[in-house]
Amino acid sequence: SNLLKNMKNRIFLRFFLYIKPRRFLFLAEKRLPRKGIPMTRILAVSDTHNAPALLASIVRQELPFDELVFCGDGFSDIARAELPASFIISAVVGNVDRPQGFVSPEQLVTEIGGKKVLITHGDLFGVKHGLERIRHHGATRGADLVVFGHTHEQYAETSSRPILVNPGSLRLGHYCIIEIEGDTVRPVMKSFA
């Protein structure tokens, strides 16, 4: 199928295998070396809600970056978008994805740019009603950075640990670039009309 051809030539850190219509299987992790790169640049998106062309457009606009972090709700958009093979994808499912039968993690803890990063959609932690539960969960998992979605609103808190970042809804015109350089984590919120 075209979907398998599109995914076959990509280099993923965490990658997915298309197993039947609208279903994915989380497969493995493979760390790629980052020689000579002084700063790690992450494109964080969430809540694309059936907008693969928009996702592909933002990816092309923001290249180069090291990793695409997808925080759920629109999981199939990753496979349907025509994305280049020049970066790593880390993705989780959201509350809208689960009823569609996707088999993938609801949260993922990984290392990006020397920082321990927790990626989740946020609904399991009640982020629409406050951030204490997700902050506490990130701290118990030893995360330096928690990236989440669900609220559709951009948010960044860098003054406490773990750092909390919500890129907002890409479908509504919001996303975030997160720059990691040494001990500095710098979220840059972006919007378009």
Secondary structure, DSSP 8 states (H G I E B T S, - for coil): -HHHHHHHT---SEEEEEEETTEEEEEEE-----TT-SSEEEEEE----S-HHHHHHHHHHH-S-SEEEE-SS-HHHHHHS---SSSEEEE---TTTGGGT-BS-SEEEEEETTEEEEEE-SGGGTGGG-SHHHHHHHHHTT-SEEE--SS-SEEEE-SSSSEEEEE--GGGTEEEEEEEETTEEEEEEEE--
